[in-house]
């Protein structure tokens, strides 16, 4: 019971963030309900262009970092171990 209540408390900010993302900007702090009365999806396209670099630049960073780190880790694991 206590864990369920704690889980709901921890999920509340996430649910509020998702609900606020589909509300018009004027209603984000005025209407505290999690179920929006009107859906405004215009926030999503504006986020793709609001950054200094295109969003795809940031999406490509993660695979590049993963490939470099995995290959470096694999090559380091293949080095012979020193005795001792």
N, C-alpha and C positions, 0 to 999 in steps of 0.2 A: 504494500500500500504506500509506504513512504517512498519507495523507488519510483513508483508510478507518478506520484505527485512531483517528485524531483525532475523526472523526465519531462513532464508537461511544462514545468517552469523553465527548463532549459530549451525546450522547443519554441516557447513563446516568442523570443526575439527573431528566430528564423522565420516563423510564420508571419510575424509583423512585417519583416523585410520583404517577403514575397508578396504579401497583400499590398504593401505600399508601392511596390514596383508597378502595379497595374492601376493605381489610382492617379487622378490628375494631381499635379503639384500642389494646388491650393487645398486639397483635401487630405494630404498626408498627415498633418498634425492636428487637423480639426476633427476628423472622424476617426475615433479610436477603434472602431470595429474591425475585425479581421476579414469580414466578408464585404468587399467593396460594392457600392450601389451602382457605380458606373465603371466600365472597363476602359482604360486609356493605355493603349499599347504604343503610343508615340515615344515613350521613354526609351524603348529598346533600340530603335534605329539611331537615335541621337547619341547613344553611348558608344556606338561603333565609330563615330566621327569626332567625339569629344576629346580623344587622346592626342598627344603630340605626334605619336607614330600611329600608323594603321594597326588595328587590333590584331591582324594576322601576324604582324611582327612579334607580338607577345605570344601568340599561339605557337609560333615556330621556335621560340626560345626553349620551351620545355623539351621537345624531342632532341634538339641539338645538345642540350645539357645532358640528357639521359644517355645519348649515344657516346658522347665524349667520356662521361664518368664511367659508364659500363666498360668501354674498351680500355680505359686506364686501369680500372680495377682488375679486369681479366688479365691484362699484360703484367700487372704487378703480382698477381697470384701465380703466374707462370715462372717467375724468377726463382732460381734455385735458393733454397734456404741455407743460411750459414750454419755451420755446426755449433752447437752449444745451446 
